[in-house]
Amino acid sequence: MEDREKILQKINDLTNEYNENNDYYKISTIQYLGTRENQEDTVSYITQKENVFACLADGIGGLEFGEIASGLSVLTLLKHFITYSSINNQFLVSAMQDADRRVMQFIEDNHLSGSGCTTIGIFINKNDLFFSSVGDSSVFLFRNNQLQLLNRHHNYKLYLDEMLQKERISIKDYRVNLNKKDVVISYIGKGELRLLDFNKQGFKLKEGDILLICSDGLLSALSNELIIEVIKKNKNPTTITTSLMNLVRMKRREKQDNTSIITILKERGI
């Protein structure tokens, strides 16, 4: 059985070895256990002189050893970044596929009924943003006081929306099945990665842009409107992450999920 602490140590060793000073982007991360017994989210990032790589994974609730799956996924993405980031951005897709294989191998080796995690990888090459995501964690861009979701949530509601749009189900059936809307339908460890979001062309970031990457624990506690208000008042990434997490804690929700946040500010142009 893989050891969570050993995986986290490998992640820390990689980030310590490859992190460099970056004068263009400021980054802050924060995590909260919530009411769960285990922290099943994993976050990490590496900065280089003009580049940034960040990743976040969230263990799937109801499956076994989500904390191992998320750790393995983040570790795999970091290794791909270190190896391939200087070549092109397509390493994000191959990294996700490799992470999926790695978690599936973990399931097989330990005779588990299932395990998995959502995963997001963010690669900023100077001014160009590339991302890849699987599952229902989020990548937001805050620009001009507006919060834009850049990826899709791979949940049952996405499936229902597509079926309704194609007129393959009635509005009645759509509404009946909305009670399952939050069930994740694509994740690392499921195999095949039928749903995998990524952008082929770099998204141009502007000075003052803020990226917010988060697990679903944040959105289950705070509305988009409240998140926008926090970011408006606090342009510093550390203050943003701290303020958002303080609000999550203040909610004191009975079933608060693990919550992880990565905030990235483009402080100046390159």
N, C-alpha and C positions, 0 to 999 in steps of 0.2 A: 504493500500500500504506500502510495506517495505520501510524503510528510509535508504538511502545510508550511511549517516553519522553515524547512529546508528550501522549499520553493520560494518563499518570500526572501530568504537570505540570498538566493541566486539572483533574484530580481534586484535587490539592493546592491549586490556586488557589481552587476552590469551597469546600473545607473551611476554608481560611484566611479566606475572606470571610464565611462564614455561621456559623462556630462562635461560641458564646457560653458564658459560665460557667453551669454547672449544679450546684446545691447538693444535688441529690437522688440523682444517679447517678454512679458512678465507672466509668471504662472503660479497658481496656488491650488492646492488640493486639500480636501478635508473628508473625513469619514465619520459616520455615526452608526452605532450598533442598533439603535432603535429598541424594540422590545424582543428582538430575536436573541437566541442563545449564542449563536455563532455569527461572526462577520464573514459573509460569503461574497462580499465585493472585494475586488482587487484593483488598485490604481497605480500607475507609474508614469514617468515621463523622462525623456532625455533631451537636453538642449545642446545644440552645437552653435557655432559662431553666427550662422544665419538661418539655421533650421531648428525645427521643434518636432519631436515625436511624442505623442501622449496616447495612453490606452486605458480603458476602463472595462471591466468585466463584472457581471452580476450573476451569481449562482441562481439557477432556476429553482424556485420554491416547489416543494413536493418531490423533487428528485434527490438522489443520494449524493453526498459529498460535493455540494455546489461550491464550497470554498476551495476544494482541490481543482475542480474544473476551471474556475475563474483564475486561479493562480497559474495553472498550466497554460491557459490561453494567453494571458498577459506575458508570461515568460517567452512563449513561442513568438509572439509579435515583436518583442524587443530583440530577440535573436535575429529575426528577419530584417528588422530595421538596421541593425549594426552591419549586416552582411550586404544588403541590397539597396539601401536608401540612396547611395551615390549613383546608381544606375538609372532607375526610373521609379515612378510612383506605383507601378503595377505590383510591387512587392506586397502591397496591402491585401490584394486579392489572394495571392498565393499564401500569404501569412495566415489569413482566415481559414483557407482550406487545410493548411498544415495543422493549425490549432484544432480544427474539427477532427482530423485524423488522430491527433495526439490524445484528445479526450476520449474518443471512441476506443482507442487502444487501452486507455486506463480502465474504461468500463469492462472491456473484454478480459483484461488481465486479472481483474478483481471480481469477476463474475457478478457484476451489478445489474440490476434491472434497468438502470438508466442514470445518467448524470449529464450535466450541461450548464451552460451559462450564456447570457447575452454578451456581446463584445463590440466595442467601438475602437477603431484605430484612427488617429489623426496625424497626418504628416503635413507640416508646413515647410515648404521649400521656398525660402526668401519671402515673396509676397503671395505665393500660390498655396491654397489650401486643398489638400486631398483627404478624403475620409472613406472609411469602409465600415459598415455596421451590420450586425446580425442580432435580431431580437427586438426588445422594446426599450432599450436605453436610448438617450436622446442627445443630439447635437444641435445646439441652438446658436444662431448668430444674432447678436444685439448690435443694431446699427440704426442711427437716426431715431432713437427712442422706441424702436420696434424690435420685437423678438420673433425671429423666423426659425421654424424647425426645418433643418436641412435634410434629415433622413426620415424614413417611414418607420412606424412601429409595426413590427411583424407579429401582429396578434390576430385573434379571430375576427375582430371588427374590420380589419383590412380585408380579410377574405369575404366577409359579408358585404362590405361596400362594393367590392369588385363584382360579386355575384349579382347584386342588385342593379349595378350599372349595366351589366350585360343581359339583364332581364331574365336571369336564370332562377331567381327566387322572387316571390311576391313580397310586397311591403309588410304583409302580415307575418310571413315567415321570418323576415328580417328582424322585426320587432320582438318576436318570440325568442329568437336566438341571441339577442343582445345581452342577455344575462351572462353569456360566455365571452363577452367582448375582450376581456383582458387576458385570455389564455394565449400564451406565446406559441406560435406555430413554426417558427424557425429559430434555431439556436445552435451554438457550438456544441457538438456532441450528439446531435440528432442524426447527422449524416446527410450527404448530398447538398446541403445548403441551398435549398430550393429558392429561398429569398435571401439575397445578399445585395445590399445597397452600396454603391461606390460611384464616384464621379471620375470620368475619364479625363476631362479637362480641368485644369486648376481653377479654383474659385478665387478671384482676386480679392485679397484683403486690403482694407484701407486703414490708415492711421486712426486710432480710436476705436476700431472694431473690438468687440469682446465675444469670445467663444465660451459657451457654457456647455460642458459635457456632464451628464448626470445619469445615475441609475434611476429606476422608476420610483424609488422611495421618495424622491424630492417632489415629483409631480402628484403623487398620491396625497401629499400633505399640503402643498402650496399651489395656488392658482397661478396661471401665467401672468395675470394682472399684478399679483403681489410680487412675483419675481421681477417683473419689469420695474416696479417702483423701487425695489431694493437696488437694482443695477443703476437706475437713474441717479440715486443719491450717493452711490459709492463707486467711483471709477477705479479704485484700487482692487486688484484681484483678491488679495488676502481679506480685505474688508468685505467684499462681496460674498466669498465663500463662508466666512465666519457669520455674517449677518443672516444669510439664508439658512444656515444650519441652526443658528439660535432660534429662528422662527419655527423650524421643524421641531426642535426640542420643546418649545413653548406650547405647541399644539397638544403634546402629551396624548397622542392617539393610542388607543388600546392595542392596535395591531400595526404599529409603525415598523415598516420594513427597514432593512439596512439601507443607508443612504450615503452615496458618494458623489462628490462634486469636483470637477476640474474646471478652473476658470483661467482663460488665456487672454491677455490684453496685448493688442498690437500697439506698442507705445510710440513707435515712429517708423517711417518708411525706410526701405532699403534701396 
